[in-house]
Amino acid sequence: MNKKSFTALLIITLVLSLFLAGCGSKPTNTLEKIKQKGVIVMGTSADFPPFEFHKVEGNKDTIVGFDIDIANAIAKRLGVKLEIKDMDFKGLIPALQSGRIDMIVAGMTPTPDRAENVDFSDLYYNSQQVVVVKNDSPILKFDDLKGKTVAVQIGTTSEEAAKKIPDVNLKQLNRVGDAFMDLKNGRCDAIVLEDTVANAYLKEYKDMKILSMKEINTEEGGMAVAVAKGNKELVNIINEVIKDLKASGEYDKLVDKWFK
Ligand code: ARG
């Protein structure tokens, strides 16, 4: 090898190694990105007690709930901080796909449709759809809902379930809390949502009751954590955390804390 080609080779090697080093510092997947930032960003819709809701004490407003505790356990396992972004439920999957959040912990049901766009962990809670009406409502069974105004949160499985009611007048809302305000003020006749969440709202809205109807229930139920497509490592860690929480008894403690 003459001196000229040796120098050329040296330069090529140098440039190539600089290029590779550059690639190495750029995270190639969510898990690396999270570890490098030292924070995992969870997206949620904090209108869903006891899973996630705003707790206001004096002038301090914090988002708390079962999902937040699960998310904190995930952050702890990764050795990073948890950051919470609160948004309308329908914005969560787009936010995950565009990388604005790293995971969705929002009582989200892993439906086949959603699974085309995001990856889901194992289920961490079970749930089913119920109907909430005023105590003095003439609505008693599924047929009574015909032609009635039924409020649901946009983009949820509750919306899908309510669409099955014949001649229904759907009132699609961004926030679950608005549905309860509407029912209270006579702007709708019923709400379709998940049983556990209905129970939590009814602690505040004493003039309402829960009706379970087999016709309204979907085969799809339960809740899982969503991550961007292809993040196998992150899903595996989340599944381990769920499994460990259950095995250690911590999970039961959380259930007692939030669902009693
Ligand atoms: N489980 C239902 C769904 O996945 C409703 C979830 C609503 N969650 C919320 N945080 N508002 O569609």
Residues whose N, C-alpha, C, O or C-beta is under 5 A from the ligand:
A	BS01	LIG	S45 D47 F48 F89 A106 G107 M108 T109 G155 T156 T157 S158 G222
